[in-house]
Amino acid sequence: MPELKVLAFDVFGTVVDWYGSIAREAMAAPVGLSAEAAQAFALAWREGYRPAMQRVRSGELGWTRIDDLHRMILDGILPRFALEHLTEAERAALNLAWHRLDPWPDAPAGLLALRRRFQVCTLSNGNLSLLADLARNGDLRWDLILSAEVFRHYKPDPQTYLGVADVFGLEPSQVMLVAAHKDDLRAAAACGLRTAYIERPLEFGADGVARGVKDLSRSPDIDFHATDFLDLARQLECSP
Amino acid sequence: MPELKVLAFDVFGTVVDWYGSIAREAMAAPVGLSAEAAQAFALAWREGYRPAMQRVRSGELGWTRIDDLHRMILDGILPRFALEHLTEAERAALNLAWHRLDPWPDAPAGLLALRRRFQVCTLSNGNLSLLADLARNGDLRWDLILSAEVFRHYKPDPQTYLGVADVFGLEPSQVMLVAAHKDDLRAAAACGLRTAYIERPLEFGADGVARGVKDLSRSPDIDFHATDFLDLARQLECSP
């Protein structure tokens, strides 16, 4: 087995807490939703994400960045939350909430530990400027920010996973995808990448596991199972 | 005039010292050239760079990364330095000298200062993995590493300069190219970017100015003229 060299990280949900961050912005001015409505708003915005990307993956839409997909979804859900009164400028500013997502608490230090032994990069469907803003805001020390925008394909298209190996001049098995989503990991494994699952039990809110939208079980087809990045660093024997 | 937001940096010669770094590696084992021959070797390797990229820009070669262009040039110049004896493994290792170029002494601190006020990114013809290695080795804190590899065009093609503005969702005039080469800056200006010239008098060795291969004169068509990144940070009123 060739030596593992690069860890490629899914970002939304794996590195940053989109649910808590979007809900927080939806409670603040000018949106001003209740806590309960703000959580529903975060879920509704995120629920539009896969169908929107599918329209790009199928060719129905030409290449469209996540920033623009997020805005299309936002405009679609505003009536459901009685937010049609938001101005164009307010909508544009709210859409950038995805550039301000907070990292999970272990993420900055966990990445630093993992970076002592491996190159660490993103492999996200988020666009490059969004990922650059998250890195700056969260003090995330990537060796390289890679995005669907570089490959002009969204995950789980194979061009994204194989693209990481190609950029680094490596075999797919020298790259490991790190993600909180098993479908992403299985698509990477089908391309020959190694895989590490991170639990992130709060990704869909405090009751995500109870509601059955978050599955923390161990899966024998996934190479590593870790509670967070520091746990993964221990399992990969990165010096603290 | 819209507000300046992003500084995009040329890398070879502007951020890192390719001449001194390549000459140093050419003096060490297994190459083992004299100081004089090692300097000629660095210049010869670099001289092949523009013609090789031109073959890609003209369409004679399909998209080819700088790593592969560097290797083609290397194989071509080895006989001139009586280095045909280098093995395949030694040539491959030597080719990666371009991933180990040292930053100019002011570069890490200068970038940190500039980063307090602007987003800083690369815009280099170097490939992504090369730029990621330079960033790690030199502790260069980029917000984003952008490369000809992302745009599938080499500078001075307009797609590269305009590509930076597009990635950040900005007008071209909100981006400034920072480079030690006036032809690069003029191509950026033709696309509407602002421009900052950095002197780098040692780029072609201690006698580069005397030999006339390095021109440090002020040019009225270039917006800023700085001795180094710290000087540029002062001129752009970045807090120290």
HADDOCK unambig.tbl for C-alpha pairs under 7 A between the chains (distance, minus, plus):
assign (segid A and resid 128 and name CA) (segid B and resid 167 and name CA) 6.69 0.50 0.50
assign (segid A and resid 129 and name CA) (segid B and resid 167 and name CA) 6.32 0.50 0.50
assign (segid A and resid 129 and name CA) (segid B and resid 168 and name CA) 5.42 0.50 0.50
assign (segid A and resid 132 and name CA) (segid B and resid 143 and name CA) 5.55 0.50 0.50
assign (segid A and resid 132 and name CA) (segid B and resid 144 and name CA) 5.86 0.50 0.50
assign (segid A and resid 136 and name CA) (segid B and resid 143 and name CA) 6.80 0.50 0.50
assign (segid A and resid 143 and name CA) (segid B and resid 132 and name CA) 5.54 0.50 0.50
assign (segid A and resid 143 and name CA) (segid B and resid 136 and name CA) 6.79 0.50 0.50
assign (segid A and resid 144 and name CA) (segid B and resid 132 and name CA) 5.86 0.50 0.50
assign (segid A and resid 144 and name CA) (segid B and resid 145 and name CA) 6.70 0.50 0.50
assign (segid A and resid 145 and name CA) (segid B and resid 144 and name CA) 6.70 0.50 0.50
assign (segid A and resid 150 and name CA) (segid B and resid 150 and name CA) 5.68 0.50 0.50
assign (segid A and resid 167 and name CA) (segid B and resid 128 and name CA) 6.71 0.50 0.50
assign (segid A and resid 167 and name CA) (segid B and resid 129 and name CA) 6.35 0.50 0.50
assign (segid A and resid 168 and name CA) (segid B and resid 129 and name CA) 5.44 0.50 0.50
